Amino acid sequence: MNRSNEGLRTVYEDRTVCIQQLAQIDHRLQDQLATLTRASLDVSSTRTTEALARVEKDSSEIDAIWKEYTSTYLTPGEKQIATDFRTAYDALATQGFAKVKAALVNTALST
């Protein structure tokens, strides 16, 4: 019974929790995309300030959840997928989101 319980605990901690963490990251990433899209349709300084704060909050939460996720047991294949995701996410943040945020700030300042 103890081995069975330990096996179930391991499955929960190493698989179910990870799936929840990845879902949370996905949700916050989708929120960032939607927030920036809405802000680009209304470039008032108030909307821009709110959007930038929301995006920064989502980014911080993604980083925290990601740290928790990568501290769990990952198979070699999962580690590679995680590395590929992080590379893509970092590129999106620096080459995509950062440029949109800068454009929003510039547009809001000029209106």
N, C-alpha and C positions, 0 to 999 in steps of 0.2 A: 504494500500500500504506500509506503514511504517513497519508493522508486517511482511509482505511478504519479504521486503528488508532485515529486520533484520534476518529472518529465512534463507534466502539465504546467508547472510554474515556469519552466524553461521555455516552453512553447509560447506562453503568454508574454513573458518578458522579452524574449528574443525575436518574436514574430509579430504578435498582435500589437504590442506597444509601438513597434517600429512602423507598422502600417498606419497607426493613428498619427504618429509624428509626421510621416510623409504627407498624409492628408491635410494636416494643419499647415505644413509648408506650402502645399498646393493652394490651399484656401487663401493664405496671405499673399501669395504670388498673384493669384487671380484678382485679389483686392487691389494690389498695387496697379495692375494693368487697368482695371476699371476706374480707379481713382484718377490716374493720370489722363485717361481718355476723357472722363467727365470734366476735369480741370481744363483740358485743352479746348473744350467747347464753350467754357465760360472762364475767360482769363482775367477776371477781376482780381484785385490784390487779395481780397478776403478769401475767395475760392482757392487761389494759388497757395496762400499761407496754410489754409486748412488741408489742402491736398498734400503739400510737402510734409507737413507734420504727420499726416496719416501714413504716407509712404515711408517715412523714417521709422515710425513705430512698427510698421510691418517688417521692415528690414531688420530691425533689432530683434523682433520676435523670431524671424526666420533664422537669424544667426544663433539665437539661444536654443531653439528647437534642433537646429542642425548639429550643434555641439552635443546635445543629449543623444541624438540619433547616432552620431559617429562614435560615441563612447560605448555603444552596445556591441554585442558580438555580431560581426558581419562576415559572411563567407568571402573567399577571394573574389568571386564573381560580383557579389554585392559591393565589395570595396571598390572594384573597378567602375561599376555603374555610379557609385557615390562620387568617385573622383571625377568622372566625366560630367555628372550633373553639376558639381561645384564649379568646374571650369566654365561650363555653359552659363550658369547663373551669374558668376562673376563677370563674364563678358557682357551679359545682358545688363547688369547693374552699371558697369562702367561705360559701355558703348551705346546702350539704349536708354535706360532710365536716367542716367546723369545728363544726357543731352536733352531729353525731354524736360527734365526739371530746370535746366539752365534756360531753355527756350521759354518756359512758363514764367520764370522770374523776369527775364528780359521783356517779355510781352506785357506782363502785369505792370512793370515799372513804366513802360511807355504809354500805358492807357490812362 
